[in-house]
Amino acid sequence: MQTIAMVNGKITIITGASSGIGAALAELLAREGALLVLAARRKDRLDALVRRIRSHGGTAIAVRCDVTDRNAAEGLIRDTVRRLGRIDILVNNAGRGHLAGIEETADEIIERMFALNVYSLWYTIRPALHVMKKQGSGHIINVASMAGKVGFPYNSAYVAAKHACVGFTQALRLELMETGIHASVVCPGSVMTAWASSTEGGAMLPLFKESGPIIKTIAAERGMALPSIEGVLSAESVAEKILECIKHPVAEVYTHKGSREFVVLSAQRREDAERFQVPVVLGERKAYERLKAKQTPRESKKDY
């Protein structure tokens, strides 16, 4: 296992840093002495985070940046190099999900899911690689999801985009072999952030809340065990796993106990893994149909 000796003094860019995993990682890296460039669309939240970091003796800069805008994303990289001279760590954390059945997923949602979760990777990584290759060092971390390894219902465009993120990182690793530059992908499970409340097409949180009791009932009635994956973790817990990856680079980071094992099962015996998911899928289907029935005609998705 290769090791980056220290985090202290490392020039680190984090996208999607205004809340959730990005903000938690920023505070953790600041305590380790990293020099932070924090990017997100919500400048007011970034500014508050920077003030908090500086109040504890850390060093951070807030940059308003929409990484789906190629010029803005490339400018983030260029300006960091101009101001600080190098880039040691790039964490592509910006991301968003959606709520919709496949037949109700509009083209605009598909495009936005890929723009944020996939296309932005090229926008930041292409210019960063020019810098890191000149340095002969660096670490790129792409935050994907368990949805980048296993399918889940009612957010197919997000699942497809995060699968693309995982595949992109695998290709990146091969191109960077023996260059001194590391690339890692992080695949979290459920995290206690605003993610499930801010998904496009409506919040997923009501789906999760309504489906929970139904899933347990179906599993009990059928005498079935549910997938043995650790439940909701704090953003801070996930950030600690990412910090460990920065200190000891690995190809893939699984933040929740049991998630790596379920991914392996899914890859080797897909049908067996899907059988474990039956209560979850049926429970979420019933909850989704209930939520759809409550929508007004104006809220209803396009009928193909």
C-alpha positions as CSV (number, residue, x, y, z in Angstrom):
1,M,0.0,0.0,0.0
2,Q,1.4,3.4,-1.1
3,T,1.3,6.3,1.4
4,I,1.3,10.0,1.1
5,A,3.5,11.0,4.0
6,M,1.3,13.9,5.2
7,V,-1.7,16.0,4.5
8,N,-0.1,19.1,6.1
9,G,0.5,21.8,3.5
10,K,-1.2,20.0,0.6
11,I,-3.1,22.2,-1.8
12,T,-6.5,20.6,-1.9
13,I,-9.6,21.4,-4.0
14,I,-13.0,20.1,-3.0
15,T,-16.0,20.6,-5.1
16,G,-19.5,20.5,-3.7
17,A,-17.9,21.8,-0.4
18,S,-20.8,23.9,0.9
19,S,-22.5,21.1,2.8
20,G,-22.6,17.3,3.5
21,I,-19.5,15.2,2.8
22,G,-17.7,18.0,1.1
23,A,-18.0,20.4,4.1
24,A,-17.1,17.6,6.6
25,L,-14.0,16.7,4.6
26,A,-13.0,20.3,4.4
27,E,-13.1,20.7,8.2
28,L,-11.2,17.4,8.7
29,L,-8.5,18.3,6.2
30,A,-8.1,21.8,7.7
31,R,-7.3,20.2,11.1
32,E,-4.7,18.1,9.3
33,G,-3.1,21.3,7.9
34,A,-4.2,21.1,4.3
35,L,-4.5,24.4,2.3
36,L,-8.1,24.3,1.0
37,V,-9.8,25.7,-2.1
38,L,-13.5,25.1,-1.5
39,A,-15.9,25.3,-4.5
40,A,-19.7,25.2,-4.7
41,R,-22.6,27.2,-6.1
42,R,-23.8,28.5,-2.7
43,K,-21.2,31.1,-1.9
44,D,-22.9,32.2,1.4
45,R,-22.5,28.6,2.8
46,L,-18.9,28.4,1.6
47,D,-18.1,31.7,3.2
48,A,-19.6,30.5,6.5
49,L,-17.5,27.3,6.3
50,V,-14.3,29.2,5.5
51,R,-14.9,31.5,8.6
52,R,-15.4,28.4,10.7
53,I,-12.2,26.8,9.4
54,R,-10.2,30.0,9.9
55,S,-11.5,30.5,13.4
56,H,-9.8,27.2,14.3
57,G,-6.5,28.2,12.6
58,G,-7.1,26.5,9.3
59,T,-6.5,27.9,5.8
60,A,-9.3,28.0,3.2
61,I,-10.5,30.0,0.2
62,A,-14.1,30.0,-1.0
63,V,-14.8,30.0,-4.7
64,R,-18.3,30.2,-6.2
65,C,-18.2,27.6,-9.0
66,D,-20.8,25.6,-11.0
67,V,-18.8,22.6,-12.2
68,T,-21.3,21.9,-14.9
69,D,-20.0,25.0,-16.6
70,R,-16.8,24.0,-18.3
71,N,-15.3,27.4,-18.3
72,A,-16.0,27.9,-14.6
73,A,-14.6,24.5,-13.7
74,E,-11.5,24.9,-15.8
75,G,-11.1,28.4,-14.3
76,L,-11.2,26.9,-10.8
77,I,-8.2,24.8,-11.6
78,R,-6.3,27.6,-13.4
79,D,-6.9,30.1,-10.7
80,T,-5.8,27.7,-8.0
81,V,-2.5,27.1,-9.7
82,R,-2.1,30.8,-10.3
83,R,-2.7,31.7,-6.7
84,L,-1.1,28.7,-4.9
85,G,1.4,27.3,-7.5
86,R,0.2,23.6,-7.6
87,I,-2.6,21.1,-6.9
88,D,-1.9,18.1,-4.7
89,I,-5.4,16.7,-4.1
90,L,-8.6,17.2,-6.2
91,V,-11.8,15.9,-4.6
92,N,-14.7,15.8,-7.1
93,N,-17.6,15.7,-4.6
94,A,-20.3,17.7,-6.3
95,G,-23.3,15.6,-7.1
96,R,-27.1,15.3,-7.0
97,G,-29.7,12.6,-7.5
98,H,-33.3,12.5,-8.8
99,L,-36.6,10.8,-8.1
100,A,-38.5,9.3,-11.0
101,G,-39.4,6.0,-12.6
102,I,-37.6,5.3,-15.9
103,E,-40.7,6.0,-18.0
104,E,-41.2,9.3,-16.2
105,T,-37.6,10.5,-16.4
106,A,-37.5,13.5,-18.7
107,D,-34.6,14.2,-21.0
108,E,-33.7,17.3,-19.1
109,I,-33.2,15.3,-15.9
110,I,-31.0,12.8,-17.7
111,E,-28.9,15.7,-19.1
112,R,-28.5,17.4,-15.7
113,M,-27.6,14.2,-13.9
114,F,-24.8,13.5,-16.4
115,A,-23.7,17.1,-16.6
116,L,-23.1,17.3,-12.8
117,N,-22.1,13.7,-12.0
118,V,-20.1,12.8,-15.1
119,Y,-19.2,15.6,-17.5
120,S,-17.8,17.8,-14.7
121,L,-15.2,15.2,-14.0
122,W,-13.5,16.0,-17.4
123,Y,-13.9,19.7,-16.8
124,T,-11.8,19.6,-13.6
125,I,-9.6,16.6,-14.2
126,R,-8.3,17.5,-17.7
127,P,-6.6,20.8,-16.6
128,A,-5.6,19.3,-13.2
129,L,-3.7,16.5,-14.9
130,H,-1.5,19.0,-16.8
131,V,-0.4,20.4,-13.5
132,M,-0.1,17.0,-11.7
133,K,1.9,15.5,-14.5
134,K,4.4,18.3,-14.4
135,Q,4.7,17.9,-10.6
136,G,5.0,14.1,-10.9
137,S,2.5,13.7,-8.1
138,G,-1.1,14.2,-7.1
139,H,-4.3,12.5,-6.0
140,I,-7.7,12.6,-7.7
141,I,-10.7,11.4,-5.7
142,N,-14.1,11.1,-7.3
143,V,-17.0,10.6,-5.0
144,A,-19.5,8.2,-6.6
145,S,-22.0,6.1,-4.6
146,M,-23.1,2.6,-4.0
147,A,-25.4,3.5,-6.9
148,G,-22.3,3.4,-9.0
149,K,-21.9,-0.3,-8.3
150,V,-25.5,-1.6,-7.8
151,G,-28.8,-0.6,-9.3
152,F,-31.5,1.1,-7.3
153,P,-35.1,1.9,-8.4
154,Y,-36.6,5.3,-9.1
155,N,-33.3,7.2,-9.8
156,S,-32.0,5.4,-12.9
157,A,-30.3,8.5,-14.4
158,Y,-28.3,9.0,-11.2
159,V,-27.5,5.3,-11.0
160,A,-26.3,5.4,-14.7
161,A,-24.2,8.5,-14.0
162,K,-22.5,7.1,-10.9
163,H,-21.7,3.9,-12.8
164,A,-20.1,6.2,-15.4
165,C,-18.1,7.9,-12.6
166,V,-16.8,4.5,-11.4
167,G,-15.9,3.5,-15.0
168,F,-14.2,6.8,-15.6
169,T,-12.1,6.4,-12.5
170,Q,-11.0,2.9,-13.5
171,A,-9.9,4.2,-16.9
172,L,-8.2,7.2,-15.3
173,R,-6.2,4.8,-13.0
174,L,-4.9,2.9,-16.0
175,E,-3.8,6.1,-17.8
176,L,-2.0,7.2,-14.6
177,M,-0.2,3.9,-13.9
178,E,3.4,4.6,-12.7
179,T,3.1,8.4,-13.1
180,G,3.1,9.1,-9.4
181,I,-0.5,10.3,-9.6
182,H,-3.2,8.4,-7.7
183,A,-6.9,8.1,-8.6
184,S,-9.6,6.8,-6.3
185,V,-13.4,6.4,-6.3
186,V,-15.5,6.6,-3.2
187,C,-18.8,4.6,-3.0
188,P,-20.8,5.7,0.0
189,G,-24.1,4.1,1.1
190,S,-26.7,6.2,2.9
191,V,-25.3,9.4,4.5
192,M,-27.0,11.8,6.8
193,T,-26.9,14.9,4.5
194,A,-29.5,17.0,2.6
195,W,-29.0,14.8,-0.5
196,A,-32.3,12.9,-0.1
197,S,-34.1,16.2,0.4
198,S,-32.8,18.0,-2.6
199,T,-33.1,15.4,-5.4
200,E,-34.6,16.6,-8.7
201,G,-38.2,15.6,-9.3
202,G,-39.0,15.8,-5.6
203,A,-37.3,14.7,-2.4
204,M,-36.4,11.0,-2.0
205,L,-36.7,11.3,1.8
206,P,-40.5,10.8,1.8
207,L,-40.0,7.7,-0.3
208,F,-37.5,6.3,2.1
209,K,-39.6,7.1,5.2
210,E,-42.8,5.7,3.7
211,S,-41.2,2.5,2.3
212,G,-39.3,1.6,5.5
213,P,-42.2,-0.1,7.4
214,I,-43.5,-1.7,4.2
215,I,-40.1,-3.2,3.5
216,K,-39.8,-4.7,7.0
217,T,-43.4,-6.1,6.7
218,I,-42.7,-7.8,3.3
219,A,-39.4,-9.2,4.6
220,A,-41.1,-10.6,7.7
221,E,-44.0,-12.1,5.8
222,R,-41.7,-13.8,3.3
223,G,-39.1,-14.8,5.9
224,M,-36.4,-13.0,4.0
225,A,-33.2,-11.3,5.2
226,L,-32.4,-7.8,4.0
227,P,-29.0,-6.9,2.5
228,S,-26.6,-6.7,5.4
229,I,-25.3,-3.2,4.8
230,E,-24.6,-0.6,7.5
231,G,-27.3,2.0,7.9
232,V,-27.1,5.8,7.6
233,L,-23.7,7.3,8.6
234,S,-22.8,10.8,9.4
235,A,-21.0,12.9,6.8
236,E,-18.1,13.1,9.2
237,S,-17.7,9.3,9.3
238,V,-17.6,9.2,5.5
239,A,-15.1,12.1,5.5
240,E,-12.8,10.1,7.8
241,K,-12.8,7.2,5.3
242,I,-11.8,9.6,2.5
243,L,-9.0,11.1,4.7
244,E,-7.7,7.6,5.2
245,C,-7.7,7.1,1.4
246,I,-5.7,10.4,1.0
247,K,-3.1,9.1,3.5
248,H,-3.1,5.6,2.1
249,P,-4.3,5.7,-1.5
250,V,-6.5,2.8,-2.7
251,A,-8.6,2.2,-5.9
252,E,-12.0,2.1,-4.2
253,V,-13.4,3.2,-0.9
254,Y,-16.4,1.6,0.6
255,T,-17.6,3.6,3.6
256,H,-20.3,1.3,5.0
257,K,-19.8,-2.1,6.5
258,G,-21.2,-4.8,4.3
259,S,-21.3,-2.7,1.2
260,R,-18.1,-4.1,-0.5
261,E,-19.4,-7.6,0.1
262,F,-22.8,-6.8,-1.4
263,V,-21.1,-5.3,-4.5
264,V,-19.0,-8.4,-4.9
265,L,-22.1,-10.6,-4.6
266,S,-23.9,-8.4,-7.2
267,A,-21.0,-8.7,-9.6
268,Q,-20.6,-12.5,-9.2
269,R,-24.2,-13.6,-8.7
270,R,-26.5,-10.9,-9.8
271,E,-29.7,-12.9,-9.4
272,D,-28.8,-13.8,-5.8
273,A,-28.1,-10.1,-5.0
274,E,-31.4,-9.1,-6.5
275,R,-33.3,-11.6,-4.4
276,F,-31.9,-9.9,-1.3
277,Q,-33.4,-6.7,-2.7
278,V,-36.9,-8.0,-3.3
279,P,-38.5,-6.6,-0.1
280,V,-36.7,-3.2,-0.7
281,V,-37.8,-3.0,-4.3
282,L,-41.4,-4.0,-3.6
283,G,-41.6,-1.7,-0.6
284,E,-40.3,1.3,-2.5
285,R,-42.6,0.5,-5.5
286,K,-45.6,0.7,-3.2
287,A,-44.4,3.9,-1.6
288,Y,-43.6,5.4,-4.9
289,E,-47.0,4.7,-6.3
290,R,-48.6,6.2,-3.2
291,L,-46.5,9.4,-3.5
292,K,-47.4,9.6,-7.2
293,A,-51.1,9.3,-6.5
294,K,-50.8,12.3,-4.2
295,Q,-49.4,14.5,-6.9
296,T,-51.5,17.1,-8.6
297,P,-51.9,16.8,-12.4
298,R,-49.4,19.7,-12.8
299,E,-46.8,17.8,-10.7
300,S,-47.3,14.5,-12.7
301,K,-44.5,13.5,-14.9
302,K,-44.7,13.2,-18.7
303,D,-46.7,10.2,-19.8
304,Y,-45.0,8.3,-22.6
